[in-house]
Amino acid sequence: MPFNFGKKLIISNISGFKFYTAFFPGAAVQYAENDFCNFDGMKKSSAGFIFKNYEPKSQTPFEKLFDIFQELITYTSGDFDEAIDWLRQLDEEYELTTPEYTIDDFINDLLQKGYIQQRTKPGKDGDGGDYNLTSKTEQLLRQRALNQIFGDLKKSSAGNHKTRKSGTGDETSGELREFQFGDSPEHIAMTESLRNAQINHGIGNFYLEESDLVVKDTQLKTQMSTVLMIDISHSMILYGEDRITPAKKVAMALSELIMTRYPKDSLDVIVFGDDAWPISIQEIPYLQVGPFHTNTVAGVQLAMDILRRKKNSNKQIFMITDGKPTCIRLPDGHYYRNHFGLDDFITGQCYTIAAQARKLGISITTFMITQDPELERFIEKFTESNQGKAIYSSLGNLGEMIFQDYEQNRGRKSR
């Protein structure tokens, strides 16, 4: 093919023609090429472009609204009434519904399909008619976040496990790869290998050779205990930038990833503002920022307390923050706060707690989601104290960076 265009390319072969279809907003362009022989027996080729309207995947009225609803319910921190109010406003502006299928019909379908349930306690206005999300919806939001954030990452032949012993180990990853010298025969996927031999050599002259073999990929059976710290201080929504929603999506995606792909690993989630406290995975969609300062020390202390109780030796802390510590709790229970610049007393306590985590073998990876030279200097010194890592990430690629770092850290050999 003499060119490359578009974000999505589909290749098909029909009656000798190869069709390359690229999708653009509202349209699709198709390039076709065909090899044929003329009357002189010389091989010729023909090619041309086909322009046609792009036909998106067919969706029911419920599915169209449900996609939008899932995004809105994440932004509203699980507030069903507010999400529906936004949906009605979008409907007025963009005509999302029809007389045959209204927002009220959509709400009724949500109820019938088990995505929402009526409150057992009075709602905000004192009535009992409000709705709550069900566990079914909470799980779906985690799966959706996982697909949104991690779905586009390419899988390597070794299953994207960035370990020092890629392709060898004692735990199957669910991926297949080509046979390599030294692979154990017990890992050969015989059904898939025989299928390859049939495709490569045909039934009439069937035989099996090394190039036909594929094996079930394995990885080191290391267990990882992770604590994810999420900053919920007021600065996470300051200056018109919503930083908490991407952080929530990452937390939901990471929890779903670990529960489905690495069930032997553990993930604890804590939030920190003036203080720090643990939350359940089910509570993540409902996270909101508060009128809080940023007590980084309290967050790391709680994370260390949680990890001390874990038996495996691979332990790590992921911290999502905009970086500036502004609060610390004194021994007498009072709070010392200073949001003007970086306070030497507060930052000094941060460096001390980071060093304590290092002595316990707990690495801290800080995901910095704002750009400020002064804050970056603090994060660099904090990271140096722990001998951990600092990743300066935009909100758009936050999930990908955390995923890749988790995979890489998981492959470390236990000390």
C-alpha positions as CSV (number, residue, x, y, z in Angstrom):
1,M,0.0,0.0,0.0
2,P,1.6,3.3,-1.1
3,F,0.2,5.5,1.7
4,N,-0.9,5.6,5.3
5,F,-3.7,7.7,6.7
6,G,-6.3,8.0,9.4
7,K,-6.3,6.7,13.0
8,K,-8.0,3.4,12.3
9,L,-7.1,1.2,9.4
10,I,-9.0,-1.9,8.4
11,I,-7.6,-4.3,5.8
12,S,-9.9,-6.8,4.0
13,N,-9.5,-9.0,1.0
14,I,-12.5,-9.6,-1.3
15,S,-12.4,-11.3,-4.7
16,G,-8.7,-10.6,-5.1
17,F,-9.0,-6.9,-4.1
18,K,-7.3,-5.6,-1.0
19,F,-9.4,-2.9,0.6
20,Y,-7.7,-0.4,3.0
21,T,-10.3,1.7,4.9
22,A,-9.4,4.7,7.0
23,F,-12.0,6.5,9.2
24,F,-12.3,10.2,9.5
25,P,-15.0,12.2,11.4
26,G,-18.2,11.7,9.5
27,A,-16.7,9.8,6.5
28,A,-14.6,6.9,5.4
29,V,-12.1,6.7,2.6
30,Q,-11.3,3.3,1.0
31,Y,-8.4,2.5,-1.2
32,A,-8.5,-0.7,-3.3
33,E,-5.8,-2.4,-5.2
34,N,-5.8,-5.6,-7.3
35,D,-3.2,-7.6,-9.1
36,F,-4.3,-9.4,-12.3
37,C,-2.8,-10.8,-15.5
38,N,-3.4,-9.3,-18.9
39,F,-3.6,-11.1,-22.2
40,D,0.2,-11.2,-22.6
41,G,0.5,-13.0,-19.3
42,M,2.2,-10.0,-17.7
43,K,1.1,-9.2,-14.1
44,K,-0.6,-5.8,-13.9
45,S,-2.2,-3.9,-11.1
46,S,-5.1,-1.6,-10.7
47,A,-5.9,0.8,-7.9
48,G,-8.4,3.4,-6.9
49,F,-10.1,5.4,-4.2
50,I,-13.7,4.8,-3.0
51,F,-15.3,7.6,-0.9
52,K,-18.4,6.8,1.1
53,N,-20.2,8.0,4.3
54,Y,-18.9,6.5,7.5
55,E,-21.5,4.3,9.2
56,P,-20.9,4.1,12.9
57,K,-21.6,0.9,14.9
58,S,-25.4,0.6,15.4
59,Q,-26.5,1.3,18.9
60,T,-29.9,1.2,20.6
61,P,-31.3,4.4,22.1
62,F,-30.5,3.0,25.6
63,E,-26.9,2.2,24.6
64,K,-26.3,5.7,23.2
65,L,-27.6,7.4,26.4
66,F,-25.9,4.8,28.7
67,D,-22.4,5.7,27.2
68,I,-23.0,9.4,28.1
69,F,-24.5,8.6,31.4
70,Q,-21.4,6.6,32.5
71,E,-19.2,9.6,31.8
72,L,-21.5,12.0,33.6
73,I,-21.9,9.8,36.7
74,T,-18.1,9.7,37.0
75,Y,-17.9,13.5,36.8
76,T,-20.7,14.0,39.4
77,S,-19.0,11.5,41.8
78,G,-22.0,9.1,41.7
79,D,-24.7,11.7,42.1
80,F,-27.5,10.2,40.0
81,D,-29.8,13.2,40.2
82,E,-27.1,15.6,39.0
83,A,-26.0,13.3,36.2
84,I,-29.6,13.0,35.0
85,D,-30.0,16.8,35.1
86,W,-26.9,17.2,32.9
87,L,-28.2,14.5,30.6
88,R,-31.5,16.4,30.2
89,Q,-29.6,19.6,29.4
90,L,-27.5,17.8,26.8
91,D,-30.7,16.3,25.4
92,E,-32.2,19.8,25.0
93,E,-29.2,21.0,23.1
94,Y,-28.3,18.0,21.0
95,E,-31.6,16.1,20.7
96,L,-30.3,12.8,22.1
97,T,-33.8,11.3,22.6
98,T,-36.9,10.9,20.5
99,P,-40.6,11.0,21.4
100,E,-40.5,7.2,21.3
101,Y,-37.6,7.0,23.8
102,T,-37.3,9.7,26.4
103,I,-35.0,10.3,29.4
104,D,-37.8,8.9,31.6
105,D,-37.8,5.7,29.5
106,F,-34.0,5.6,30.0
107,I,-34.3,5.9,33.8
108,N,-36.9,3.1,33.8
109,D,-34.5,0.9,31.8
110,L,-31.7,1.6,34.2
111,L,-33.9,0.4,37.0
112,Q,-35.2,-2.7,35.1
113,K,-31.6,-3.7,34.1
114,G,-30.3,-3.4,37.6
115,Y,-28.0,-0.4,37.1
116,I,-29.8,1.7,39.7
117,Q,-32.0,1.0,42.7
118,Q,-34.3,3.2,44.8
119,R,-32.9,4.6,48.0
120,T,-33.8,2.8,51.2
121,K,-33.2,6.1,53.0
122,P,-34.6,9.6,52.2
123,G,-32.7,11.5,49.5
124,K,-31.3,15.0,49.7
125,D,-34.8,16.6,49.5
126,G,-36.2,14.3,52.2
127,D,-38.1,12.0,49.8
128,G,-37.5,8.4,49.1
129,G,-37.7,8.5,45.4
130,D,-34.0,9.1,44.6
131,Y,-31.8,6.4,43.1
132,N,-28.5,4.8,44.0
133,L,-26.0,3.1,41.8
134,T,-25.8,-0.7,42.2
135,S,-22.7,-2.8,42.6
136,K,-23.3,-3.8,39.0
137,T,-22.8,-0.2,37.8
138,E,-19.8,0.3,40.0
139,Q,-18.1,-2.7,38.5
140,L,-19.0,-1.5,35.0
141,L,-17.5,1.9,35.7
142,R,-14.2,0.3,36.7
143,Q,-14.2,-1.9,33.6
144,R,-15.0,1.1,31.4
145,A,-12.1,3.1,33.0
146,L,-9.8,0.2,32.4
147,N,-10.8,0.0,28.7
148,Q,-10.5,3.8,28.3
149,I,-7.1,4.1,29.9
150,F,-5.4,0.9,29.2
151,G,-7.3,-0.5,26.2
152,D,-5.1,1.2,23.6
153,L,-1.8,0.0,25.0
154,K,0.0,-2.4,22.6
155,K,0.7,-5.9,23.9
156,S,4.2,-7.2,23.3
157,S,5.0,-10.8,22.4
158,A,5.7,-11.3,26.0
159,G,2.4,-10.1,27.2
160,N,3.7,-6.6,28.0
161,H,5.3,-7.8,31.2
162,K,8.3,-5.7,31.7
163,T,10.3,-8.2,33.8
164,R,13.9,-9.1,33.7
165,K,12.9,-12.6,32.9
166,S,10.3,-12.0,30.2
167,G,8.9,-15.2,28.8
168,T,10.0,-17.5,31.6
169,G,8.4,-18.0,34.9
170,D,5.8,-20.1,36.7
171,E,2.5,-18.1,36.2
172,T,0.7,-18.1,32.8
173,S,-0.2,-14.6,31.5
174,G,-3.0,-15.7,29.1
175,E,-0.9,-14.6,26.1
176,L,0.6,-16.8,23.3
177,R,4.0,-16.2,21.7
178,E,6.3,-17.9,19.2
179,F,8.3,-20.9,20.5
180,Q,11.9,-20.0,21.5
181,F,14.8,-22.3,22.2
182,G,14.8,-23.3,25.8
183,D,11.0,-23.1,26.3
184,S,9.6,-26.0,28.3
185,P,7.5,-28.4,26.2
186,E,4.8,-28.4,28.8
187,H,4.0,-24.8,27.8
188,I,3.4,-25.5,24.1
189,A,-0.1,-24.7,23.1
190,M,-0.8,-27.8,21.1
191,T,-4.2,-26.9,19.6
192,E,-2.9,-23.5,18.3
193,S,0.3,-25.0,17.1
194,L,-1.5,-27.7,15.0
195,R,-3.8,-25.0,13.6
196,N,-0.7,-23.1,12.5
197,A,0.8,-26.2,10.8
198,Q,-2.5,-26.8,8.9
199,I,-2.6,-23.2,7.7
200,N,1.1,-23.1,6.8
201,H,1.4,-26.5,5.1
202,G,-2.1,-27.6,4.2
203,I,-3.9,-30.8,5.0
204,G,-2.6,-32.7,2.0
205,N,1.0,-32.3,3.0
206,F,0.6,-31.9,6.8
207,Y,3.6,-31.8,9.0
208,L,4.7,-29.8,12.1
209,E,7.9,-27.9,12.4
210,E,9.4,-25.5,15.0
211,S,8.1,-22.3,13.3
212,D,4.5,-23.6,13.8
213,L,4.9,-23.8,17.5
214,V,3.4,-21.3,19.9
215,V,3.7,-21.4,23.7
216,K,1.7,-20.1,26.6
217,D,3.6,-17.1,27.9
218,T,4.6,-17.1,31.6
219,Q,5.8,-14.5,34.0
220,L,7.6,-14.5,37.3
221,K,5.1,-15.3,40.1
222,T,5.9,-12.3,42.2
223,Q,3.2,-10.7,44.4
224,M,2.9,-7.0,44.7
225,S,1.3,-5.0,47.4
226,T,0.3,-1.5,46.3
227,V,-1.2,1.5,48.1
228,L,-2.7,4.2,45.8
229,M,-2.7,7.6,47.4
230,I,-5.1,10.2,45.9
231,D,-4.8,13.8,46.8
232,I,-8.3,15.3,47.5
233,S,-7.2,18.7,48.6
234,H,-9.0,21.7,47.2
235,S,-6.2,22.5,44.8
236,M,-7.2,19.4,42.7
237,I,-10.1,21.4,41.2
238,L,-8.6,24.9,41.4
239,Y,-8.0,27.2,38.4
240,G,-10.8,25.6,36.3
241,E,-8.9,22.3,35.9
242,D,-10.5,19.1,37.0
243,R,-7.8,16.8,38.2
244,I,-9.8,14.6,40.5
245,T,-11.9,12.9,37.8
246,P,-8.8,11.6,35.9
247,A,-7.4,10.4,39.2
248,K,-10.6,8.6,40.0
249,K,-10.6,6.9,36.6
250,V,-7.1,5.7,37.1
251,A,-7.9,4.3,40.5
252,M,-11.0,2.5,39.1
253,A,-8.9,1.1,36.2
254,L,-6.0,0.0,38.3
255,S,-8.3,-1.7,40.8
256,E,-10.1,-3.6,38.0
257,L,-6.8,-4.5,36.4
258,I,-5.4,-6.0,39.6
259,M,-8.6,-7.8,40.5
260,T,-9.0,-9.4,37.0
261,R,-5.4,-9.9,35.9
262,Y,-3.4,-10.1,39.1
263,P,-5.8,-11.5,41.7
264,K,-2.9,-12.5,44.0
265,D,-1.7,-8.9,44.2
266,S,-3.3,-6.5,46.7
267,L,-4.4,-2.9,46.2
268,D,-5.4,-0.5,48.9
269,V,-6.7,3.0,48.2
270,I,-6.3,5.9,50.5
271,V,-7.2,9.6,50.2
272,F,-5.5,12.5,51.9
273,G,-6.4,16.1,52.6
274,D,-5.9,17.5,56.2
275,D,-5.8,13.8,57.2
276,A,-5.6,10.5,55.5
277,W,-8.1,7.6,55.5
278,P,-8.6,4.4,53.5
279,I,-11.5,3.9,51.2
280,S,-12.9,0.8,49.6
281,I,-12.7,0.1,45.9
282,Q,-16.5,0.5,45.7
283,E,-16.2,4.1,47.0
284,I,-13.9,5.3,44.3
285,P,-16.6,6.6,41.9
286,Y,-18.0,8.8,44.7
287,L,-14.8,10.6,45.5
288,Q,-15.0,14.3,45.8
289,V,-12.4,17.0,46.8
290,G,-13.0,18.9,50.0
291,P,-12.0,22.2,51.6
292,F,-8.8,20.5,52.6
293,H,-5.1,21.3,52.7
294,T,-2.5,18.7,51.6
295,N,-1.1,16.5,54.4
296,T,1.4,14.3,52.4
297,V,3.0,13.0,55.6
298,A,-0.3,11.6,56.9
299,G,-0.9,9.9,53.6
300,V,2.5,8.2,53.5
301,Q,2.3,7.2,57.2
302,L,-1.0,5.5,56.6
303,A,0.3,3.8,53.5
304,M,3.3,2.5,55.4
305,D,1.0,1.2,58.2
306,I,-1.0,-0.8,55.6
307,L,2.0,-2.2,53.8
308,R,3.7,-3.3,57.1
309,R,0.9,-5.8,57.5
310,K,1.5,-7.3,54.1
311,K,3.6,-10.5,54.1
312,N,5.2,-10.3,50.6
313,S,8.3,-8.2,50.2
314,N,7.4,-6.3,47.0
315,K,5.7,-3.2,48.3
316,Q,5.1,0.2,46.7
317,I,3.1,3.4,47.0
318,F,1.7,5.3,44.0
319,M,0.9,8.9,44.9
320,I,-1.3,11.1,42.6
321,T,-0.9,14.7,43.6
322,D,-0.5,18.3,42.4
323,G,2.5,18.3,44.7
324,K,2.4,21.0,47.3
325,P,2.3,19.9,50.9
326,T,0.5,22.5,53.0
327,C,-0.4,20.8,56.3
328,I,0.9,18.6,59.0
329,R,-0.5,17.2,62.2
330,L,1.5,18.0,65.3
331,P,2.1,15.6,68.2
332,D,-0.4,17.5,70.4
333,G,-3.2,16.9,67.8
334,H,-3.2,20.4,66.4
335,Y,-2.6,21.1,62.7
336,Y,0.1,23.3,61.3
337,R,-1.0,24.8,58.0
338,N,0.8,27.1,55.5
339,H,-0.4,27.4,51.9
340,F,1.9,30.2,51.0
341,G,4.8,28.7,49.2
342,L,6.8,25.7,50.4
343,D,7.1,25.6,54.2
344,D,10.5,24.2,55.3
345,F,9.0,22.6,58.4
346,I,6.4,20.8,56.4
347,T,8.7,19.7,53.6
348,G,11.3,18.6,56.1
349,Q,8.7,16.2,57.6
350,C,7.9,14.9,54.1
351,Y,11.6,14.1,53.4
352,T,11.8,12.3,56.8
353,I,8.8,10.1,56.1
354,A,10.0,9.3,52.6
355,A,13.4,8.1,54.0
356,Q,11.6,6.0,56.6
357,A,9.6,4.3,53.8
358,R,12.9,3.6,52.0
359,K,14.3,1.8,55.1
360,L,11.3,-0.4,55.1
361,G,11.9,-1.3,51.4
362,I,8.8,0.6,50.3
363,S,9.3,2.6,47.1
364,I,7.2,5.7,46.4
365,T,6.3,6.7,42.8
366,T,4.9,10.2,42.7
367,F,2.7,11.1,39.7
368,M,2.9,14.9,39.5
369,I,-0.1,16.3,37.5
370,T,0.8,19.9,37.4
371,Q,3.8,21.9,36.2
372,D,5.5,24.2,38.6
373,P,9.3,24.6,38.9
374,E,9.2,25.1,42.6
375,L,7.0,22.1,43.2
376,E,9.2,20.0,40.9
377,R,12.2,20.8,43.1
378,F,10.3,19.6,46.1
379,I,9.3,16.4,44.4
380,E,12.8,15.8,43.2
381,K,14.2,16.0,46.8
382,F,11.3,13.9,48.1
383,T,12.1,11.3,45.5
384,E,15.8,11.4,46.4
385,S,15.0,10.8,50.0
386,N,13.0,7.6,49.2
387,Q,15.2,6.6,46.2
388,G,11.9,6.2,44.4
389,K,10.6,7.7,41.2
390,A,8.9,10.9,40.1
391,I,6.8,11.0,36.9
392,Y,5.6,14.3,35.6
393,S,2.4,13.4,33.8
394,S,-0.3,15.2,32.0
395,L,-3.8,14.3,32.9
396,G,-4.3,12.7,29.5
397,N,-1.6,10.1,29.9
398,L,-1.7,9.6,33.6
399,G,-3.3,6.2,33.4
400,E,-0.8,4.9,30.8
401,M,2.1,6.0,32.9
402,I,0.7,4.3,36.1
403,F,0.0,1.1,34.2
404,Q,3.4,0.9,32.7
405,D,5.1,1.6,36.0
406,Y,3.0,-1.0,37.8
407,E,3.9,-3.6,35.2
408,Q,7.6,-2.7,35.5
409,N,7.6,-2.7,39.3
410,R,5.8,-6.0,39.4
411,G,8.6,-7.7,37.6
412,R,11.2,-6.9,40.2
413,K,12.7,-9.8,42.0
414,S,11.9,-10.0,45.7
415,R,14.7,-8.8,47.9
